[in-house]
Amino acid sequence: MNNVLACKDVVKTFRDGARELRILCGVDLEVREGESLAISGPSGVGKSTLLHILGTLDRPTSGDVFFRGASLARMSRSAVNRIRNEDIGFVFQFYHLLPEFTALENVMMPALCKGAARGVCHDRAAELLGKVGLADRVSHKPGKLSGGEQQRVAIARALYNRPSVVLGDEPTGNLDEHTGAGIIELLLDLNRSEGVTLVFVTHDEALARRAHRWVHLHEGRAYPRGETPDLGNAGVD
C-alpha cells in the first residue's frame, strides 16, 4: 500500500522564555493510501502539533514530511500551499463555520473563495450535504443547527475539493459521547465508501479502536498501539 503522507524523524520545539520545549522528539509515521488512522496520547504530548505538521499548517523544527513520496521541505511555498488547498481536508474540534451563511454556502466556501460561480458550486455542495445526512438542512444557518449537525457541515466542507486525505483534530471533542460516536462512524463510512484517507486525533480509546490502525504518542514519539513503553493512562487527554 502506497503512502499518502509520511514523516521522518520529525522534531518540533517551542520557546517558553529561556526554556526550549521539545514536543516531538523524532516521530516516524506513515499514512497509507485509503486507510483510517487514529492518533492518541495524553494531553500536551503533541497530537495536534503532529497533525498540523502532517497537514502543512505548521513546519517541523527538523526532520521532513513527504506527500506521495515528495519532500515538502524541498518544495516551494506555492507548491505546499497547493497541496494544502487541493489534497488535504481539515475537520477541527470547533467547526469554524461562518454564522451568516447557510450550510450550503459554508460547504461551497472553499470554491467561492477561489472565485468560482455560486451556480457551479451548488450541486457538489448539495450532494455532500446529502451524504452527511443533511439534505433537509441546506438552507439552515449554523445557529439553527445542533453541534453534531454543524460538524457534519464541516465534514462536507472538508470533502468539497475531493482531497486525498482528511485530517480530524479532535473532531468529536466538542460533542457528547453519542453524537461523537456518530461523527466517527460517518467519517469511517466516508473512508470506506469514498476511499478518502482519514487521520484523526482522539483521546477516546473506543473511537480509536474503530480505525484500521492506531498509533499512540508517548514522550514525543509515535508507537503502534500496544508497543508503547509504560503507557500509563493512555486514553486520558
Buried (B, 14 or more C-beta within 10 A) or exposed (E): EEBBBBBBEBBBBEEEEEEEEBBBBBBEBBBBBBBBBBBBBBEEBBBBBBBBBBBBBBBBBEBBBBBEEEEBEEBEEEEBEEBBBEBBBBBBBEBEBEEEBBBBBBBBBBBBEEEEEEEEBBEBBBBBBEBBBBEEBBEBBBEEBEBBBBBBBBBBBBBBBEBBBBBBBBBBBBBEEEBBBBBBEBBBEBBEEBEBBBBBBBBBBEBBEBBBBBBBBBBBBBBEBEEBEEBEEBBEB
